[in-house]
Amino acid sequence: MSAGAVPAFITRGEGEPVLVLLHGIGGGKSFWVPQLDALARAGVRAVAWDMPGYGDSAMVNPYTMATLAHALGRLLDAVAGERVVLVGHSMGGMVALEAMALFPQRIAGLVLSATSPAFGKPDGDWQRTFLRQRLEPLDQGRSMADIAPALVRSMIAPQADVAAVQRAVEVMSAVPAATYRAALQALVSFDRRALLPSIAAPTLALAGEDDGVAPPAVVEKMAGKIPGARYRCIARAGHLLSLEQPAAYAEAMLGFVRTAL
């Protein structure tokens, strides 16, 4: 792997396979605390990282999916066992796919959650509109803490638990604005659609029933292009499904690990 610092992480549990939890663009390692605890209680070891530039992890330059995947490789070198399952949420799912493209032999399984294999061309009209909408509040001098409540509300299901919503807002509020900007730029240039038919590792694709960011149809279509992939839609969940429906999410991961690996 490329030289550089090992990203910050927290871990719970013992044994193998090791589930490596990869958060999305508004996340951090604390996003996964409910899942870390649930997996540890079930006798499964899990590791959650701060993606570069988040929390306690150093920034990388350039900030691309490839450099993020290589940072993940350094984490695997440092803490993971022989059998690794990458659990990627949203942008974290894209990092997982990039890692699968770069070092597939190191990955025993994939859980791709509320994500997609491509975002589109960075110079496309939709992408430019997306970037403008996300960056304009920061350009106007607002902070991540200012914009987090509205962003979270736009991603969750109507009936989301108040405590889960508050956790999501707190985690997103702590994301450095410079990291958020860099991550958005990496996001809009991502395209690994051509990789899907070659994925040999067992794969589970998870969608939230009420997710308008990565709709169930998009996640199901992705699963259909990965040989043997399983697909599951979690009821009453939006884009932040692991926080909104933590028990159902943990059960889906555990069922997959116990029957597919």
C-alpha positions as CSV (number, residue, x, y, z in Angstrom):
1,M,0.0,0.0,0.0
2,S,1.0,3.6,-0.4
3,A,3.0,5.3,2.4
4,G,1.1,7.3,4.9
5,A,-0.6,7.3,8.4
6,V,-2.9,4.7,9.6
7,P,-6.4,6.2,9.8
8,A,-8.0,6.5,13.3
9,F,-10.4,3.8,14.3
10,I,-12.4,2.2,17.1
11,T,-13.0,-1.5,17.5
12,R,-15.2,-3.9,19.4
13,G,-15.4,-7.7,19.7
14,E,-13.1,-10.5,18.8
15,G,-12.6,-13.1,16.1
16,E,-13.0,-13.3,12.3
17,P,-14.4,-12.3,9.9
18,V,-13.6,-8.7,10.8
19,L,-16.3,-6.2,9.7
20,V,-14.7,-2.9,8.7
21,L,-17.4,-0.1,8.8
22,L,-17.0,2.7,6.4
23,H,-19.1,5.9,7.0
24,G,-20.5,8.3,4.4
25,I,-19.7,11.9,3.6
26,G,-21.4,13.3,6.7
27,G,-20.1,10.6,9.0
28,G,-17.3,9.6,11.3
29,K,-16.4,6.6,13.3
30,S,-18.9,7.5,16.0
31,F,-21.7,7.1,13.4
32,W,-21.2,3.3,13.9
33,V,-21.3,3.0,17.7
34,P,-24.7,1.3,17.8
35,Q,-23.6,-1.3,15.2
36,L,-20.2,-1.8,16.9
37,D,-22.0,-2.6,20.1
38,A,-24.6,-4.9,18.5
39,L,-21.9,-6.8,16.6
40,A,-19.7,-7.2,19.7
41,R,-22.7,-8.6,21.6
42,A,-23.2,-11.1,18.9
43,G,-19.6,-12.2,19.1
44,V,-18.3,-10.5,15.9
45,R,-15.3,-8.2,15.7
46,A,-15.9,-4.8,14.0
47,V,-13.7,-1.9,13.2
48,A,-15.0,1.6,12.4
49,W,-12.6,4.2,10.9
50,D,-12.5,8.0,10.5
51,M,-12.1,8.4,6.8
52,P,-9.1,10.6,6.0
53,G,-9.8,14.2,7.0
54,Y,-12.5,13.1,9.4
55,G,-12.3,13.0,13.2
56,D,-8.8,12.0,14.2
57,S,-7.6,10.9,10.8
58,A,-5.1,12.9,8.8
59,M,-6.1,14.5,5.5
60,V,-4.8,13.0,2.3
61,N,-3.8,14.9,-0.9
62,P,-5.1,14.4,-3.5
63,Y,-8.4,13.6,-2.1
64,T,-9.6,10.9,-4.5
65,M,-11.4,7.5,-4.2
66,A,-8.0,5.9,-4.9
67,T,-6.2,7.6,-2.1
68,L,-9.0,6.9,0.3
69,A,-8.9,3.2,-0.7
70,H,-5.2,3.1,-0.1
71,A,-5.7,4.6,3.3
72,L,-8.2,1.8,4.0
73,G,-5.5,-0.6,2.9
74,R,-3.2,0.8,5.6
75,L,-6.0,0.3,8.2
76,L,-6.4,-3.3,7.1
77,D,-2.6,-3.8,7.4
78,A,-2.7,-2.5,11.0
79,V,-5.9,-3.9,12.5
80,A,-7.7,-6.4,10.4
81,G,-7.5,-10.2,10.2
82,E,-7.2,-12.6,7.3
83,R,-11.0,-12.4,6.5
84,V,-12.3,-8.9,6.0
85,V,-15.8,-7.8,5.2
86,L,-16.2,-4.2,4.1
87,V,-19.4,-2.5,5.2
88,G,-19.8,0.7,3.3
89,H,-22.5,3.3,3.8
90,S,-23.2,5.8,1.0
91,M,-19.8,7.3,0.1
92,G,-18.2,4.5,2.2
93,G,-19.8,2.0,-0.1
94,M,-18.0,3.7,-3.0
95,V,-14.7,3.5,-1.1
96,A,-15.4,-0.2,-0.6
97,L,-16.0,-0.7,-4.3
98,E,-12.8,1.2,-5.1
99,A,-10.9,-1.1,-2.7
100,M,-12.4,-4.1,-4.4
101,A,-11.1,-2.8,-7.7
102,L,-7.6,-2.2,-6.3
103,F,-7.0,-5.1,-3.9
104,P,-9.9,-7.7,-4.3
105,Q,-7.8,-10.5,-2.8
106,R,-8.0,-8.8,0.6
107,I,-11.7,-8.6,0.8
108,A,-13.8,-11.7,1.8
109,G,-17.2,-10.0,1.5
110,L,-19.0,-6.7,0.9
111,V,-22.1,-5.0,2.5
112,L,-23.0,-2.1,0.3
113,S,-25.5,0.1,2.1
114,A,-27.5,3.0,0.6
115,T,-24.9,3.5,-2.1
116,S,-24.4,3.3,-5.8
117,P,-21.6,2.3,-8.2
118,A,-21.4,5.7,-9.9
119,F,-22.3,9.3,-9.2
120,G,-21.8,10.6,-12.7
121,K,-19.5,12.9,-14.6
122,P,-18.1,15.8,-12.5
123,D,-18.9,18.3,-15.2
124,G,-22.5,17.1,-15.8
125,D,-25.5,19.4,-15.3
126,W,-26.9,17.4,-12.4
127,Q,-23.6,17.1,-10.7
128,R,-22.9,20.8,-11.0
129,T,-26.3,21.5,-9.5
130,F,-25.7,19.1,-6.7
131,L,-22.3,20.6,-5.9
132,R,-23.7,24.1,-6.0
133,Q,-26.6,23.2,-3.6
134,R,-24.2,21.5,-1.1
135,L,-21.5,24.1,-1.2
136,E,-23.4,27.3,-1.5
137,P,-24.3,27.5,2.3
138,L,-20.6,27.1,3.1
139,D,-19.6,29.7,0.5
140,Q,-22.0,32.0,2.3
141,G,-20.2,31.6,5.6
142,R,-22.4,29.0,7.3
143,S,-20.8,26.2,9.3
144,M,-21.3,22.5,9.1
145,A,-23.2,22.7,12.4
146,D,-25.5,25.3,10.7
147,I,-26.3,23.1,7.7
148,A,-26.4,19.7,9.4
149,P,-29.9,19.7,10.8
150,A,-31.5,20.4,7.4
151,L,-29.3,18.0,5.6
152,V,-30.1,15.2,8.0
153,R,-33.8,15.9,7.8
154,S,-33.7,15.7,4.0
155,M,-32.2,12.2,4.2
156,I,-34.2,10.4,6.9
157,A,-37.5,8.6,6.9
158,P,-40.4,10.7,8.3
159,Q,-40.8,8.5,11.4
160,A,-37.1,8.4,12.3
161,D,-36.3,8.2,16.0
162,V,-35.5,11.5,17.6
163,A,-32.3,10.2,19.3
164,A,-31.0,8.8,16.0
165,V,-31.6,12.1,14.2
166,Q,-29.8,14.0,16.9
167,R,-26.8,11.6,16.7
168,A,-26.7,12.1,12.9
169,V,-26.7,15.9,13.3
170,E,-24.0,15.8,15.9
171,V,-21.7,13.6,13.8
172,M,-22.3,15.7,10.6
173,S,-21.7,18.9,12.5
174,A,-18.2,17.7,13.5
175,V,-17.1,17.2,9.9
176,P,-14.5,19.8,8.9
177,A,-15.8,22.0,6.1
178,A,-12.6,21.5,4.1
179,T,-13.0,17.8,4.3
180,Y,-16.7,18.0,3.2
181,R,-15.7,20.0,0.2
182,A,-13.0,17.6,-0.8
183,A,-15.2,14.6,-0.3
184,L,-17.9,16.1,-2.5
185,Q,-15.5,16.6,-5.3
186,A,-14.3,12.9,-5.0
187,L,-17.9,11.7,-4.9
188,V,-19.0,13.3,-8.1
189,S,-16.2,11.8,-10.1
190,F,-16.8,8.2,-9.0
191,D,-17.7,5.5,-11.5
192,R,-17.1,1.8,-10.9
193,R,-20.1,0.4,-12.8
194,A,-17.8,-1.7,-15.0
195,L,-16.4,-3.4,-11.9
196,L,-19.7,-5.0,-10.7
197,P,-19.8,-8.1,-12.9
198,S,-16.3,-9.1,-11.9
199,I,-16.9,-9.0,-8.1
200,A,-16.4,-12.5,-6.8
201,A,-16.8,-11.9,-3.1
202,P,-20.2,-12.6,-1.4
203,T,-22.1,-9.3,-1.4
204,L,-25.1,-7.9,0.4
205,A,-26.8,-4.7,-0.9
206,L,-29.0,-2.9,1.7
207,A,-31.5,-0.2,0.9
208,G,-33.7,2.0,3.0
209,E,-37.4,1.9,2.0
210,D,-37.7,5.7,2.2
211,D,-34.3,6.6,0.9
212,G,-34.4,9.4,-1.6
213,V,-30.6,9.7,-1.9
214,A,-29.9,6.2,-3.0
215,P,-33.4,4.8,-3.7
216,P,-34.1,1.1,-3.4
217,A,-34.4,0.7,-7.2
218,V,-30.8,2.0,-7.6
219,V,-29.4,-0.3,-4.9
220,E,-31.4,-3.3,-6.3
221,K,-30.1,-2.6,-9.8
222,M,-26.6,-2.5,-8.5
223,A,-27.1,-5.8,-6.7
224,G,-28.4,-7.3,-9.9
225,K,-25.1,-6.7,-11.7
226,I,-23.0,-8.4,-9.0
227,P,-22.9,-12.2,-9.4
228,G,-24.8,-13.9,-6.6
229,A,-25.4,-10.7,-4.6
230,R,-28.2,-10.6,-2.1
231,Y,-30.5,-7.6,-1.8
232,R,-32.6,-6.4,1.1
233,C,-34.7,-3.4,1.7
234,I,-35.1,-2.2,5.3
235,A,-38.6,-0.9,6.1
236,R,-39.2,2.5,7.6
237,A,-35.6,3.7,7.0
238,G,-34.2,6.5,4.9
239,H,-30.6,7.1,3.8
240,L,-29.2,6.8,7.4
241,L,-30.7,3.3,7.8
242,S,-28.1,2.0,10.2
243,L,-29.0,4.7,12.7
244,E,-32.7,4.8,11.9
245,Q,-33.2,1.0,12.2
246,P,-30.2,-0.2,14.0
247,A,-31.6,-3.6,15.0
248,A,-32.7,-4.5,11.5
249,Y,-29.4,-3.3,10.1
250,A,-27.4,-5.4,12.5
251,E,-29.6,-8.4,11.9
252,A,-29.1,-8.1,8.2
253,M,-25.3,-7.9,8.6
254,L,-25.1,-10.8,11.0
255,G,-27.4,-13.0,8.8
256,F,-25.2,-12.3,5.8
257,V,-21.9,-13.1,7.6
258,R,-23.2,-16.3,9.1
259,T,-24.7,-17.7,6.0
260,A,-22.6,-16.3,3.1
261,L,-19.0,-16.5,4.5
